[in-house]
Amino acid sequence: MNLFYSKNTTINHNEIVINDQENRHLTKVLRKKTGDLIHVTNGEGVLFKCVIEESNKNKSILKIHDYSIFNNDFPKLKIGISLTKKTDRFEWFLEKATEIGVSEITPIISDNSERNRFNHERATKLLLSAMKQSLQYKLPILNNPISFLDYISKRDDSYDSYIATCLGDGLDLFNKKLCKGNNSDILIGPEGGFNLSEIDLAKKANFVPVSLGENRLRTETAGVVVCSIFSNINYI
């Protein structure tokens, strides 16, 4: 199944207009024609089953015949993660996290961060591509970078909150602390990790320090490990 994206479509609509890159893929790459069945998502958990009514090189008009709603009651995972020094490693994380499953990603700037900006438009396109490739129907929220202090000050009480660290003795493993069915929020630091001051501040904001295992992981790898653990506990 090939999946297409239409941002503003709701269950109240009768048709979808596909244009630009999505239409080129539909007509030039897949060579779909009038009468063919097409699957479209709005990135908000809805899958539309459509039939092509009209199609040309500029746009295609799809008639909605049915729809299904997915994942609205599933637990959510938010990740606050430091930007990596190399852009391609952060983009790799975005792609893999989307494929495995994540609800919201916020780049954070901490004391040891090596970057403080990224190309949001390019990153959003990567998320879209990963969502469609993995046949998922919810597009993760991707926020602009904020400071570590801003992130912990906005903690949501409806989420179990954690901070991944290698510092400290007797840390519980993330997979042991994670509660199945609960929304979770976790902080992942830069290559140099979070410092003791940041960990103390996070603890005071009710973030629980956890370990991701004995091995020291790169930032992007730690992010993927978190997504995998959360997915395994909640969906398998």
N, C-alpha and C positions, 0 to 999 in steps of 0.2 A: 504493500500500500504506500502510495506517495501522499504526503500531507502538505497542505497549503495553509497560509496564514492570512487572516483578515482581522485586523485589530479591533475595529469598532462594531463588529457584527454581534447582534444579540439574538436570543430565541424569539424575539418579537418581529424579526425581519423575515421577509419572504424570499429575498434574493441577495446575492453577493456579487459585487463587481471586483474582478481581479485585474490588476494592471501592472505596469512597470516590470520589475524583475520576475515577480511571480507569474505574470502572464507569459513572459518569454520562456520561462521554464515549462509552463503548461503547454504552449503551442509549438515551440521550436525544438525543445529537448525531448519531451514526452510525446509530442505530436498528437495531443488529445483533440477530439473533434466534437461537434454538436451531438448531443445525446449520450456522451460518455459520463460515467459516474466519477465524481470527484469528492475527496474528503478535505474538509477545511476546519481549522480551529481558530478561535479568537484569542488563544493564549490565556484564557481565564477558566479553563476546565470544561469547555463545551466543544464537542465534535459534531460538525454538520455534515450530513450526507447530501450531496448536491448533484444535479445534472446540468451539463452545459447547454444553455439555451441559444446563446449567440457567442461567436468568437471571431476575432480578427487580430491583426498584429499589434493593436494598441490596447485592447481590453477584451475580457471575456465576462459574460453575464451568466451567473449560475443560479438555478432555481433550487431553493432549499426544500428537500423532501422529508427530511427527518433530522433529529438531533439527539445526542446523548450527553448527560452531564456526569463528570468524573471528579473524584478526589476532593470534594468539598468538605468532607468530614475527617480527612486524614490529618495526622499531626504535622505541624510545620517545623522546618529547620531554617534558622537564620544563622548566617556566618558573618562575623566581623573579621576580616583578614587583611594583613598588611600587604601592600603592593610589593611585588618582587623586583629585584634589580633589573632583570631582563624581562621585557614586555611579553615575549613569547611564552614564558613560563606561567605568567599570570593568565594569559589567554588560554593556555592548556588547562589550567585549573577551571576556568569558567566553562569550558567545553565539557570536561569530564564531570564536573559537579552537576551541570544541567542534565547530562545523560543519566546519572545515577539518581538524582533527585535533590533539589534544594529549593526553598521558597524565596529566600531573600539574601542578597550578598551586599555587604557594605565594606568597601576598602577603608582601612583605618590607618592613621598616621600616628605612630608611637615613637618613643625616644630613639630606637635603633632602626627606624625605617630608612630605606635607601631611595625611595621614590615617594612623591606626593601627588602625582597626577597620572591619568591614563586617558586614552581615546574612548570616550563613552559611546560614541556612535558606532565605532568599529566593534567594540565589545558587545553592544546590543545585537549587532548582526550575527556575531558568533553564537550568542545565546539562542537566537531564532533558528539558526541552522542546526544547532545541537538538539533543540527541542523537536524540530521536524524530523531529523534523522533518527532520533530515538523513539519516535511516535508517542510523544507526550503532549498533553493538551494544556499545560500551565506553563507560562513563561515566567521564569524567576524575576523578581524585582531586583534591579541593579541600581544602587544608589551612588551618588557622588562621594568622593573621599571626605571623611570627617576625622577629627582628632580622637585619640583614645579616650580622653576625658569626656568628650561629647557623647561618645558611644555608650560608655558605662552610665552616664547620667540619664540616658533615655531608656534604661532597662524597663522591660515590660513584665509586670508581675504575672501575666498569664503564660510566661515562658520559664522553664527551668534554665538557669544561666550558668555557664561554665567558662573557664579560661584554661587553655592548654598550656602547660609549662613543663620544663624539665627540672625546675628548681624546687627544692624541698624534699623531705624524706617522707616515706609512707603515703605517697599520693595514690588515690584510687584511680583505677583505670576508667577511662571514659565509658567503655562498654559496660562496666559494672555499676556505674552511677546512673546511667541513662534509664529513664522510666518509660516503658513501652506505652504508647498512646499519648504522651505528653508533648506539647510544643517545646522545642529546645533552641537555645541561643548559645553560640560558642565563639570565643575570641581566639584567633590564631595569630601568633606574632611573626616578626620578620626573621631573617636568618640569624641575627644575634639574640633572638628571643625577647621576651618581656623582661624588664629589670625588676628587682625586688620591690621597688617603690610602686611600680605599676601593678604588680600582683597584689600588694597590700591594698591599694586603692580599689581594685576590682573586688577583692574580698569584702571590703566595707560596703560595696554596692551590691552585695549578695551574689557575686559570681563565684562559683565553687572551683578551686584549682583541681585539674585532672591531668592524668598522664595519657598519652596515646601509645605507650609501649616503651620498651627498653631502647629501641633504636632512635637516634637523632634524625628527624625528618626535615626535609626542605619545606618551606612554607606551603608551596603548591601541593606537595605530596600529603602534608598534614591535612589540608583542606579536603582532598579526595578521600583520605582515610576516614575522616569525620562523616562525610556523606555516606560512605559504604557501611560504617557501623550503624548509623541512624537508619539506613534503609534495611539492613539485615534484621535489626531488632524489631522494626515496626511493620515490615511488609512481607517478611518471609516466614 
